[in-house]
Amino acid sequence: MSVSDVHMKITADQVVSRVSTLAASLVSGAATRLDAVNSVENYLRTTETYNLNSPVPRSGESEVGSCGGREGKASREAARIY
């Protein structure tokens, strides 16, 4: 089973639930909003990878499974917004 197959079996509700659970666990011990933000930032810095040259998905391919791992594509997302 490919990474894309696994990602495609996850429903939107499951994603929301996973993200909500993770967010709650990351900020549970935070005394202030700044502490909460720092906790999330530290998590992202230590567990995620950012690559300006990550592959662009082919036409019809999911953005989720296009890079085959946990690698950010923020520059493309930001460009799409602006």
N, C-alpha and C positions, 0 to 999 in steps of 0.2 A: 504494500500500500504506500503510495507516495505522500509527501507532505501535503500537497494540494488536496488529495483525497481526504486526509484527516481534517484539514481546515474546513473543507466544504461540508463536513458532517456536523459541524458546530452551528447551532442555531443562534439567531440574534439574541434571544432571551438568555441563552447560556453565556454568551459573551458579556451581556450586561450584568448577569449574576456574578461571573468570575471577576470582572473589573470592580464591581461594587465590593465584593468580599476582600479582594486584594487591597483596595483603597482603604477600607475600614481597618484592616490589619496594619497597614503602613502608618496610619495616623492615630492609632488607638492610644499611644502613650504621649502624644504631643500636648504640651501645656499651652501653646499658643499657635496661632495660624502660621507664623513663621516656622515654628518647629515642625508643623505638619508639612509645609512646603519643602523644607530641608529634608525631611524623611523621604518624601516622594522623589526628590531630586537625587538623593543618595542611592535609592533603589534603582532608578533609571541608569545612573552612571555606572553602577556595579553589575547590572544584569543585562543591559541591552547594548547593542552595537549600532553605531551610526556610520553610514557610508554615503558620501555624496555621489558615488558612482555605482549605486546599486542598479540592477537591470530594470529596464522599463518592461512591463508586462506586454505580451503580444496581444493583438486585438482579440477581445473576448476572454482573455485570461484574467483570473482574479488577482487583484493587487496583493491579497493576503498570502497566496502561495507562490508568488512570482520569484521570491529570492531564496526560497527553500530554508529559511531559518529566521532567527529573531534579529533582523537587521532593519533599522529605520530608513525611511525614505522621505523624511520631512521636507527636503527641498522641493520635491515634486508636489507634495501636498500643499506647501505654502504657495508655490507658483500657480497652482490651480485656483487657490482662493483669491489671489491678487490678479 
